[in-house]
Amino acid sequence: MSNPQNLQQGRALAQMLADMADLQQQQAVLHQRQTQMLLNLLPQSGATANPLHLELSPEDHRRRFRGCRMGPQEGPSAFAQQLLYDAGRWLHPGPTQGEAQLLEAVVLEQFVEGLPREMADWVKCRKPLNLAAAVRLAEEHLAARTENPRRSQPGEVLAATGAVPGSLVAAQTQGQVCEQCGGLGHFQQECQEDAMEVQQVYSVTGMSTPNSGRGGLYSVLSPVAAQHSPFLLHYQEQDQQKLLNSNIVPHQDLPSISEKGKRKSELEFGEWQPSPKRQDNCAAGSQSETEILSDVKDIMRRVSQRLHGRDKLSAFLKDKIKDLETEKRHLVGVFGRTGAGKSALINAIINKEGLLPSGSVSACTSVMIKVEATNGSKYEAHIEFITKKDWENEVQSLKLALEEDDDDDDGGKDDCLDPDGKLSALYGEEWKERSTHSLMDNKYFRDIPEFQMSKIKILESDSAEGLSEEFVRYTRSESNETEEVKRWYWPLVKCVTVKVPDNDFLDHVTLMDLPGNGDSNRSRDQMWTEFIASCSTVWIVTEMNRAASEREAWEILEGASSLLGNGGECQQIHFICTKSDHEKPDDINKVKKAVKNEFKKRKTITNHFSEDSFQVFAVSSKEFLKGENVNPDVNEILKLKEILKNLNDAHSETSNYVSGAHGILSLIQGAKSREVVEQKNEVCAVLEGNLSIQLNEVKKAIEDITKAFEQRLREGVENSQNLCERKLKSFLYPSKKNNGFHMTLKYAVRNDGIQKPKKGKRKDLNMILASCLTESIDEKFRKTFPNNLKCGNFNGAIDAFSLSTDSLIEKFKNVELQLTFLQTEEKKMKTTLNKTILTQKKLIYNSLTETIKNNMKECYKEAAAFEKKDTQKNIRDTIKRHVESKMDMFEEAKNAMLEQLNNLKETVLRTLKKTMEDSIEHSLKTEACSLPDVLEHLEMVKKHCDELNGDQDEKKNS
């Protein structure tokens, strides 16, 4: 049973929220009256006023509060104080403890949201109980990135007036002034004075400029109430005595104002400026998409807070508001052999020469490097390590591989593990004389305590070159080791994320420098596979003079094509020819044509990608960074940058959010009206009939496609059984002579049938055995589940689903708002469903290989146990014998895929049916209890929606 006391407190809190909303409206009226009063009072002080220079209204403080982000030059404590300042002048909380707690919750939420991404994640996962705890956690995260961190003491952010942590009413900074008495350290509601005035800002002309661009805030004390009514004044300092004689006294503790951008003839009003990084986000009146999204999100937060009812409709609406949040990020995978120019290309793309090391430093193909934007001003490298246990297991495997190499009578070395290179990078020559256990001694990891604690190491620098010098030892080895560098830590690294400041197209895009064949370490290989499957674009980098004939580049693409294509979500492949210095346009065109012809010959690739998705570019990173050869016909780096900017464009996410918000607000406002019940019933009957028809059409479309897949898979099973022996032979008896193949083969059975050579094509026995099955469906699968969502899943059946709300709106005007909600809900549902299908289709396609792999695991375990004499022969015989006894695994793989397709069909139909039935139920059949009036919000959001749609139409027409 519910506690009556808790229920009473909940109702009181809900009422408090409603009262605060009403108070804001009252203050707007009061603001206008007080402005006129000020205009009447100011002539008595000798100052001239301009109404355009009035101080920020509560609404302006709200916009600034919701738009603020922590800047690169301010710490968490200063950022929290900024939020407290704006929140206080926006909400004006009363003296009660309940209002204090409510205000703290609002500020705490915005504080975490405004932190840089990694810092916010750090704070969120530790669930701080109050603002002081959140600031302390943020300071701890910041301290980890600096050599001499300065951490705030507990409660420091609240400390200016000796406040108790957790109480925001008493927690005011020195820059906060009571809007009634002019006193410092408390809000207007706490003031004991009877008078109630609101501070305003005016411009005083005819005075000289203050010291070095600093402004000041002054209180204009009226002759009537010189001790009660502070009016803030932005002044020019010429004759202070004249000001003092006019009852204008300075408040030196208030924030000063920059003169930058002011007219010489008159120092205009300037509000307290936020940090440079946040200034754009906080600018009032901006109609950029960022500002629109921020405004609409803020509106929906406030609407959600005003949905106090416990009825079904209020709960439904609050859930719909939560579901509006989405995040968009494109991954661009960059592949290429060592020396092809990957690092130089990335440096040129982001205009940061020297960020990723290249040249005399030999690349370590095991380390994945991500490059993305940061909100801060410094360059950062976040280094994620494998676990110490993983490293111990890998060291054991590396030493075992070397011992088996020594016992090998045939000669040759394992091309997969590179044991000497990895162990020598970290231990020098010491590893040869020490046991695996002794190599885990903490002395080897003294400089990287984060590795031992399973934490991320953060490096920081003011320059790209400085950061490169810091993190190079975590990504690769230098051939000529100097005395200063004793150890190279890349064997311990899982991934390095490099964060770049001041970049305009990496906010929603990550560039990923990836090894071509995964890694022998399981955790790194799993991360590699996940990254590959998540890439929306892939760059294959190779040198211009060998682009068409570059074997390694094509083998990398072939080896990863199924993970990128039908098993992934890659939409575009860009073949980038580097080092095009001084090449003639005609020669470049010949190379491009040769590369495109080579692409057409590679059936393994074309099974997953059409010619339209393949493009060739010629670049010279070196000349671009010099500012030379920027002719797009010769050096196409500018074209690549434009592609990234288009990927970074968050228009669709903004449009989806605003459109969804428009629908929700339409439902709230529509539910408040009292339409004729009979008309609602008539509309419901039509909608339910349309829903039934549309569901049947989607069901039929999916079932027809499933039958086509079943027919192709049946052929694939037959081919698999007939060609199985030939497929096995290609793996077990390679045509190219390799003295060390028995070691490569042994590594493969230890790694679930996967070979990962340092160079060349990745070979997966499970994929090879499943190849007849996958080849039988590749083309059909690519058309049914296109990675480009604009093409439509299930041959467009999902996109064609419609309840025909457009025609109903024309017929039933009285329920137009409810139908508008259904219209936007339908659109949002299809977008979400298409993304779900994109994720599920990867699992469906890969289920063929996974079923084969599961059937082969017992065989791999048995084969891996063989040692020394006749190892190669025993492994081969074991694999052949096992496959011959498991011919039914191909039929099992077919059935597993068909079952997953059927499950997806059920998921699609259930989602369409439940989502639209619930939406119809709540919009037309559920009685509204106590919903807020959102007409003003609805009009504003509709205006934003029209603006976004208009901008998109202009782009299409241009």
Secondary structure, DSSP 8 states (H G I E B T S, - for coil): ---HHHHHHHHHHHHHHHHHHHHHHHHHHHHHHHHHHHHHHGGGGT----GGG----HHHHHHHHHH----TTS-HHHHHHHHHHHHHHHH---SSHHHHHHHHHHHHHHHHHHS-HHHHHHHHHT--SSHHHHHHHHHHHHHTTSSS-----TTGGGGGGT--TT-SSS---TT-B-TTT--BSS-GGG---S-------EE--S----GGGB--EEEE--SS-TTT---EEE---S-HHHHHHTTEEE-TTS---B-TT--SSS---------HHHHHHH-TT--SHHHHHHHHHHHHHHHHHH----SHHHHHHHHHHHTT-----EEEEEE--TTSSHHHHHHHHTT-TTSS--SSEEE-TT-EEEEEE-SSSSEEEEEEE--HHHHHHHHHHHHHHHHHHHT-SS----TTT-HHHHHHHHHTTGGGGS-TTGGG-GGGGTT-HHHHHT--EEEEESSHHHHHHHHGGGTEEESS--SS-----GGGEEEEEEEESS-SS-SSEEEEE--TT--SSHHHHHHHHHHHHHEEEEEEEEEGGGTTT-HHHHHHHHHHHHHHTTTS---EEEEEEE--TT--HHHHHHHHHHHHHHHHH-HHHHTT--GGGEEEEE--HHHHHHT----TTT-THHHHHHHHHHHH--HHHHHHHHHHHHHHHHHHHHHHS---HHHHHHHHHHHHHHHHHHHHHHHHHHHHHHHHHHHHHHHHHHHHHHHHHHHHHHHHS-SS--TTHHHHHHHHHHTTTEE--SSS--EEHHHHHHHHHHHHHHHHHHHHS-SSGGG-SGGGHHHH----HHHHHHH-GGGHHHHHHHHHHHHHHHHHHHHHHHHHHHHHHHHHHHHHHHHHHHHHHHHHT--STTHHHHHHHHHHHHHHHTTTHHHHHHHHHHHHHHHHHHHHHHHHHHHHHHHHIIIIIS---S----HHHHHHHHHHHHHHHHHHHHHHH-
